[in-house]
Amino acid sequence: MSLVTISRDLSREVSSLRFSAPVAYLYNPLEYARAPHEAYLKAWGKGPKRVLFLGMNPGPFGMAQTGVPFGDVHMVRDWLRIEAKVHRAPKEHPKRPVLGFACTRSEVSGSRLWGWAKERFGTPEAFFANHFVANYCPLVFMEESARNLTPDKLPSGERAPLFAACDEALRRIVKTLEPEFVVGVGAFAMERAKASLSGWDGVIGTILHPSPASPRANRGWAKLAEAELAELGLR
């Protein structure tokens, strides 16, 4: 099964879901940024992989712009060597337009994660030989104020069908890539991996999320992540 098939199936499922206030805007980059998203899957998603890094959901200046998980424009275009046409989201917040690769805002989490990969492995070929990066949930949830809303903050009745679709997609990704390790980038992703992969015989762990909202991440995220990976047996 290809990652492109899994992505399109997931996109179709989550596009049918409806979300109430405080969600005022909903972005699905699997649709409007399909070209760079699928270019990423085709270029770097050929399995098997030893390690699957799993993020939560797209950031407004990362995957929401480029279609690539943790997709800081500079890193996606200049290191991953991906650039393709991105359409506009059907309904955009005036403060959060989809500018695609013309976006000049940096996605700090993405520049940190991909910057670490570049520093440690040198080339994307070396990194993706044994690693892949995916997001658990493909949707961006935004309040009327343009504040980002994470999936764990949704009402339980709206979380359940969303998580069911994302859980199934994650199981299919794991079946396709056959990783030995699933590493949640942040606690939420790890907990969802544990819930959806119950009975799986691989290792599930976590590393600190590289978000600038985390004081610990701002004190040398790469070094902390390296130590956490070493504890999992990944050096």
C-alpha angles and dihedrals in degrees: 000000000000126000088233091061091048091049094050092047091050092047091052092050098047092043089065093057123098127212130198133210134338082041105082100158130035123193123192109189091181084075110033094032095038095127098061092033093057091040087059092049093048096044100044108013101079108126164261101064129179096211131034114195110204124201128191107241138314122301118226093244097034126043090003086066105032106024090235123113110258082002106179104180096233094050095044095048101036104032106024089036094223125138126150141147116294119196125210121270112252092244119021133184108239089234094049108046119170104244097163114203090352089070109118097191116102121231099221095196090052096046088052098047097042090037088058091049091050093048094047102038104024099212132042088236090061093046097045093046087085106004140063134181123215137161123237095217121031098201133095114215117199133183124222088263090057089251112149115245118204121220094247089064094060119107112271093247090057095040094056100065092037093052091045091057094044093046091054092048090051092051089052092048091051091048090051100044097034095210123185091210133037109194117193113215092220132000097278093060091047092051092049090049090052091049097046098038098049108157094019111136098219129095120270118196142141144235128201114277110249094224116139086226087074113083090203092053089053090059098068108312097186094057092048092048091050090054092049092049090051090054088055090052096259114126 
